[in-house]
Amino acid sequence: MQSNAARSPNSMDFTYVQFVNEKTCFVISQGFVLPSAITTRLYETADDGVHWSERKAPPGLNQVEFVTPEIGWAVADGEGWSANVWKTKNGGGTWSEVQPRSVSG
């Protein structure tokens, strides 16, 4: 995990902000990287924004929702018009894709 004020997200790039508690916040930041590719990054602060850590983001990340600083869910673009759901149990250190279950009636 990288923790460095120089790597903190730029507020102009925020596409999503979520506070988990008084000091912990996750943000999604998007920016352009040459040659015209959009990058999406996930950042976390646990000390009220003093230091930021870049976390791993599932490919195509659109939104995250953390229920605790460790457990969170993400929605990401899939193929075509589909979306994928991901879950983390370690604050975005690693993500596992959630496979849909069929419901029998």
URPE-V974349 format. One record per residue. D_LAST is the distance of its C-alpha to the last C-alpha in whole Angstrom. Layout:
d_last:D_LAST
d_last:D_LAST
//
This chain:
d_last:45
d_last:48
d_last:49
d_last:52
d_last:53
d_last:54
d_last:50
d_last:49
d_last:47
d_last:49
d_last:47
d_last:48
d_last:45
d_last:42
d_last:39
d_last:37
d_last:38
d_last:37
d_last:38
d_last:37
d_last:40
d_last:43
d_last:45
d_last:42
d_last:40
d_last:39
d_last:39
d_last:38
d_last:42
d_last:42
d_last:45
d_last:47
d_last:48
d_last:50
d_last:50
d_last:48
d_last:44
d_last:42
d_last:42
d_last:39
d_last:40
d_last:39
d_last:41
d_last:41
d_last:44
d_last:44
d_last:48
d_last:48
d_last:48
d_last:51
d_last:50
d_last:47
d_last:45
d_last:43
d_last:40
d_last:38
d_last:35
d_last:32
d_last:33
d_last:33
d_last:32
d_last:32
d_last:31
d_last:31
d_last:30
d_last:31
d_last:31
d_last:34
d_last:36
d_last:35
d_last:31
d_last:30
d_last:27
d_last:28
d_last:27
d_last:29
d_last:29
d_last:27
d_last:28
d_last:28
d_last:27
d_last:24
d_last:24
d_last:24
d_last:24
d_last:26
d_last:27
d_last:30
d_last:31
d_last:35
d_last:36
d_last:35
d_last:37
d_last:34
d_last:31
d_last:28
d_last:25
d_last:22
d_last:19
d_last:16
d_last:13
d_last:10
d_last:6
d_last:4
d_last:0
//
